[in-house]
Amino acid sequence: MNTSFFGELLNSITLQGRSLIDGRKGRLSEVPLGSLCDQLLSGRGEASGVAIAEEVLLNYGKLSREERLTFFRTLYQDFGADTQKIANLAKELAEKADDPVLQRRLHSASEPRRQELIRRLNLAPGGTKSLVAMRSDLLDCLAEEPDLKEVDRDFEHLFSSWFNRGFLVMRRIDWQTPANILEKIIQYEAVHEITGWDDLRRRIGLADRRLYAFFHPALVDDLLIFVEVALTREIPGAIGPILAEQRAEIRADEAATAVFYSISNCQRGLRGISFGNFLIKQVVEELRRELPNLKTFVTLSPVPGFTKWLSQSLAEDKGLAGAALSGQQLDALRDRTWQDNEELSKDLETVMPALGAHYLTQEKSRGARPLDPVARFHIGNGARLERVHWNADLSENGLRQAHSLMVNYLYDLKDIERNHENFAATGSVAASAQVTRLLRQLPEQKQTKSEA
C-alpha cells in the first residue's frame, strides 16, 4: 500500500495551485473559512481547487472546539440544498413526469452543496484522513446541536461509498508487522485492554493466536478495524484462560475451534460504516484455507447493555428480573459478594444466564432489533446465539457492563444466509437449543417481547 507517488503528485498540484491563487487573490490563509469553502465550490481549476481544499483543512485544524461548532453550523445553514430550486423543478416535473433531463436536474438539485464540498475537500493531500477526523469532531457536537445530524448524514453517505468493501485490504498482523502498526493495535484495543508489548506478543506471536485487520489505501499506516482470534480445541466459556499469561499453547493444527474474542473499530469518524461483518467472513475463509482442521467458528463476546437493562427491569413494578431474582441474589449482585463466595456464585448461575438469554433474544429496540449492540451486529451478520456464560469476564469492565456474562455467537457457514434473511425480515434471533432451554427457566408469564 505504498501511496507515496500519489501523495507527491497531489502535493505538486497543491503547490502549483497555491502559487496561482496567492498571486491572484492574496494569501489563502487570510480568507475566512466559509468564504474558502464557497471558493472551493465555485472554482473549476484542478490545481487551484486542491490548494483551496488543503487550506480549508489546515485552517479547520487550527479552530477551537467552539469555532468548529460554528463551522458545522455554517455547513448546515449555508451549504444545504436550494429548496426553492427543488420546488420549481418538482413543479415542472409534475407536468413532464417522463422528462429524463428534468429528473436528472431535480436529483442534482436535491443534493446538499456540502456533499460536493466534502468531495472536493477529499482532493487535498491527506484529505480522507482529515475528513474522518472532522466527522469525529462533528459526532461530539450532535447532542447539543441535533440539527447537525443532517450534516452527519452527508458524511456518512459519502464515507459508505469511499470505504466500501472493494477498497478494503485485509492483512494478518504478526510480530514482524511494523512497530507503528503494533503500537496502534495497543492503542485501539477496545474490548480487552492490551497491557503492553508482552501482552501483545501473546496475542499475535504464538502459534494458536491470530490478529487480522482491514486497511484503506487513503489512510496510510492506520487501521480501520481488527479482530483477534484464539485457536482452541473447544468452545470457551470465559475470557480469562484466553488472555492468561501462563497457559498451555497448542499447535495450530491441533485446534478445532476459531474464537473471535475481540473486535475493535479504530476510527471513530467512521461510526456507522460497517466493516466487521466483511472482516469476520473473510477471516473465516482465510482460516479455513490455512487450517482445514477447524470445524467451529464462534465469538466470545461481551454483553455491554445487560447491566443497564437488568437495572431497568428491577425498577419496574412487575419486571422480569424482580420476579426471577431472590433478595439474597440481588444483594449478592449489588455488593459483588458472589465473587468471593462459591455458593452464591453457583446460586446466581441458576438464573443469570437465563436472564441474559432473555435480554439478548427478547428485548428489542423500536426497530424490532436486539437491544444489545453486540447482539445486533452478530445476529444481523447471520450468527446464532449459541451459549450464555456466567462468571466469564471478571474484569472491572465485564462486571460493570454485564455482571460477568459473556456469550458465544456461532458462525455456521451453512446457516449464515438463512439466519440473516430471517433476521432482516422478522427481527427473529437465531438461538441454539441450549439457549431456548435457558429461556424456559424464567417465569412463564414474563416471556413476552418488550419495547425499549
N, C-alpha and C positions, 0 to 999 in steps of 0.2 A: 504494500500500500504506500509506495513512495510517490508523494504528490508534490515533490519539490519543484519539478519542472513547471507544473501548472501554477504553483504558487508564485514562482519567479515571473511567469508570464503575466499574471494578474498584477503583481507589483509594478512591472514595467508599464502596463497600461495605465495604472493609477498615477504613476509619476508623470507620464505624458499628459494625462488629463488634468492633473493638478497644475502643471505649468501653463496649460492653455487657459484655465479658469482664473488662476492667480493673475495672469497678465491682463485679462479682460474685465474681471469683476472684483478684483481685490481679494484679499486672503479669505479662504473659506471659513477659517476658524472664527472670523468676526461676524459671520452671518448667523442670526437666530436659528435655533434648531428646527422650528416649524417652517421657516422660510426655506431652509435647506431641503426639507422633505418636499416642499412644493416644487423647488427647482429640480429635484431628482425626478419627479413625476412628469414635469413639463419638458425636460430635456430629451434629446434624441441621440446625441453622440455617445458612442460606447465608452470612449476614453473618459470623457468628462463625467459620464454617469457613474462609472466605477470610482472616480475620485470623490465625487459628492457622497456616494454611498459610504465610502470609508470615513469621510469626515463626519457624517451623521453618527456613525457607530462610535468613533473616537470621542465626539462631544457628549454623546449619551453616557459613555463610560465615566465621564467626569461629574455627572449630576449627583446631587444628594438624593436621598430617598423621596423627600417631598417634591423635588424637581422632577424626578422620574414619574411620580404620580401625576404631576401636571402634564408631562409629556403624553402619558397614556390617555388622559382626559382629552388632550388635543387630538389624538388619533381617533378617539370615539366621536368627538363633536365635529371635527373638520375634515375627516378623511373617510366618511361613510359613503353610501350610495346617494346619487342625486334623486331624491324621492319625486320631485316634480317631473323630471325626465322619464322616470319609470311610469308615472301616472299617464303622461301623454302617450308614451309608446303602448301602454296597455290598452288605452282607448283606441288607438289606431289598430292594434292587433285584434280587438274585438270586432272590428269591421272587416278586417282582412286576415282571418284566422289562419289561412293556409299560406301566407306570405313568409317564405323562409328568411328573407332579408330582415323583416321586422322581428321575427323570432330571435335571430342572432343579435340584433340590436338591443332587444329587451333583455336578453340573457347577459350581454355585456354591461348594460346599464345597471343591472341589479347587483353586480359585484361591487362591494365597498372599495373605494380608492385605496384603502390601507392594504388590501391584499396585493395590489400591484406594487405598492410601496415596499412591502416586505420582500417581494420577489426581487426588486431592484437592489435593496439593501444586501440581499444574499450574493450579489455580484462582487462585493468588496472582498479583498483578501481576508480570510478567516470569518467571512460573513455568516456562515451557517452556525459556527460555534458562538458568535456574538449574539445571534438571534435566539438561540436556545437559552443563553444566559438571560437575555432580555425577557423571554417569556417566564422564566423563573421569578424574576422581579415582578412581573405582572400578576402571577399567581398570588404573591404576597399582598396584593392590593385588592383582590376581589371581595374579601369580606367587608371592607369599608366602602367599596365602590362597586355595587352589584352591576351597574350599567356596563362596566368594563368587561363583563362576560362576553359581550358582542365582539370586542377586540380579541379576546382569548379564543373565541370560536374561529376567527380568521387565522390565527397562528396554528391552531390545531388542524384546521382544514389543510393548510399548506404543508405542515410537517407530516401529515399522514401520507402525502404523496412523496415528499423528499426522503422519507425514511421507510418506504415500503420494503417488503421482503427482497425485492430484486436488487436493492442496493446494499444489503447487509452481507457481511463476511464473517463466518464463524471460524474461530481459532481455538485450539486447545492451549491452555495456559499451563506451563510446567516450570521447573526450576531453571530452565535455560531461557525463559522469557525475559526480555529487557527489564532492568530494575525499576524503571519509571512506571511500567505497567503493573509490576508486582506491588509497588507502593500504593497505586490506585486501588488495587484489589483490597488491600488492608483498609484503606480509607472508605471505600464504598460499601463494604460488607454491612448489610442492614439487618440481618436476621440473627446470626450468631457471631458475636464480636471476635475478630482475629486479634489476639493479644500481642503479636509480634512476629518476627521472622521465623522463629522456631515453630510457632503455631501454624503459620502459613505453609511452611515446608511439610508439616504433617498432612496438610490438606491437598497439596499438589505434587509433592515429591516422592510419594510412596506408590507401590505397585497397585494398591487397592483403592486409590483415590484419583479423581479426575476433576478438572475445572475447565469449563468451556465458556467462551464469551462471544458476543456479537460486536463487530466494529462497523463503522461507516467511513467511507473514504474522505468525507468532508470534515470529520473530527479526528485529525491526525493524533496518534498516540493517546487516545482516550477510548473508553469503553461505553457501550450503551447499556448492556445488561450481561450478567454472568450467572451461571448455575454451578453449584458444587455437587459432586456425585461421590457416593461411597459404594464400593463393590463389596457385597456381603453374601453370606450363604443363605440367610433367611430375611424375612421382612422384619425390620427393627421396630421396637416399641418405645424407645427412649433415645434422646439425643446424647445423653452423657457418654455412653460407650463409643459412639461415633467420634466424638471430639476428645476423648480421653488421651492424655499424654502417654500413658502406658497401656498398650493394647496389643493383642496378637495380630500382627499383619498377616494377610493371606495373599497368595498369588492371584493375579487377575483371572487365570483360567480355573481357579477353584470356586470363583463366585458364581452364584445362580441368580442373584438379585442386584439390580442397579437402583440405588436410592438417591433421589433428588432431595437433598436436605436443606438447601438454601438457594433462594433466587433473589438477586439484588439488582434493582434498577439503579443506574448510575447517574442519569441526567434528569434532574427534577423538571427542567424545562420541557421535557418530552412526556410529561404526565398525560395519560390518556392515549398515548400511541402504543399499540400492543406489539411487544416483541417476544414476550415469554412463551406464548403458545408455539411460535415458529421455532424458538430455540429448543424447547423440550423435545419437540417431534424430530428435529434434525439431530439432536444428541442421541435420541433413541436409535435412529437409523445408523448413526456413526458407531455406536457401541455394538449394535447387532452385527455390523460388518466386522468389527475388530474382534469381538468376543462372542462367537456363536453359542457358547455355553450359557449365556444369560437368557433366562426364561421369564423373569418377572421385572417389571419397571414400575416403581412406586415412588411416592414422595414420603417424607416425614415432615409434616407441615404444622406450623403454629395455627392457633385459632384466635386471632387477635381481638375479635369482638365478643368473646364468650363472657368474660367477667362483667362487661357493661350490660349485656343482655340479662345475665343472671341477676344483677342488682336491680334492674328494672322490673324483672318478673317477681322478685321478692317484695318489691314495693307495692305491687298490685294486690288488691284485696283478695282475689281468688286466683292468683298467679300459679303457674305450674310448679315453679321452683319451691314455693312455700308449701305446696301440697306434697312434694316429693322429699323434701329435706326435713329431718328432725331438728329439734332445738339444739341437741348436742352436736349434730353435724354442722349446723350453722355457726355455732360458737367455734368449732374447730377450724372452719374455713376463715372466719373473720380474724381469729388470733393466730392462724397458721400453726396451731399446736399439733396438727396431724403430722407435720414434718419430722417431729421427734418422737412420735408415738405410733408404733406399727399397727396397733389395734385400731386407732382412729383412722389411720390411712386406709386400712382394709375395709373399714366401715364405709368410708366415703367412696371407695372403689365400687361399692354395690349400686351407687346411684349417679355419680358424676359422669361416667361415660355415657349413661343413658340420657342425661340432660344435654350433654354435648351432641349426641346424635340427633336429639330433637331440635336443638338450636340450628344445626347445620342442614337438616333436611326439611324442617317445617317453618322456621322463622324466615319470612320473606320481606323484601322491601316493597314499596308501592309498585315497582315494576315487575313484581312476581319473580324476583331473583333472590338467591340466598342473601341473607343479611350480612353474612361474614364475607369480607372482601377476598380472602384467600380461597374460600369455597367457590365464590363466583368465578374466579379465574380458572380453577382446575375443573370444576363441573362443566363450566361453559366450554372448556377445552376438550371435553369428551371423556374425562376420567370418571372413575367410580369411587364413591366413598367406601373404603374397604374396612378400616378398623379405627376405633377410637381408644386412645390410651390415657390412663390416669397415671400421675406421678412420672410424667415423661420429660418434662422440662423444668428443672428446679432452679434455673437462673432467675434473677430478680425480674427480668422482663417476662419470662414464661409464667411466673407466679402472678405477676401483676395483671397480665392481659388475659390469662386463661386458667388460672388456678392449677397450672402444670399440665393441662391437657394438650396432647398433640394427636394428629391423625395421619393415616395413610390414605392417599388417593392413588388408585391403581390405574395405570395406563395399559389397558388390554387392547392391543392393536386391532383385533377383530371386532371390538365393540365401540371403539372411539367414535366412529362416524355416526353410528346409531344413537349413542348417548348424547352426542352433540345435537343431533336433529331433534330428539325428544325434548331436550332442554330448551332449544330455541323455540319450539312450537308450543310447549306447555309449561315450561319452567320446572319440570319434574327433575328431581335429583336422583341420579343413579346410585343405588346403595346395595351393599352386599347383604347376604342372609344374616351375617353376624350383626350388622348394624340394625337390621329390621328386628332382630330378637331383642336388642337393647331397647328399642322403642316400646316394645310390649311390656317392659318392666315399669313403665311410668303409669300414673293414674289414667285410666282409660278416658274419663270424662274430659281430660285436658288435652287429648290428642287432636287438636284442631289447628289448622293453619291460621296464623295471625298476621296482621299488618303492622309494620313498624313505621 
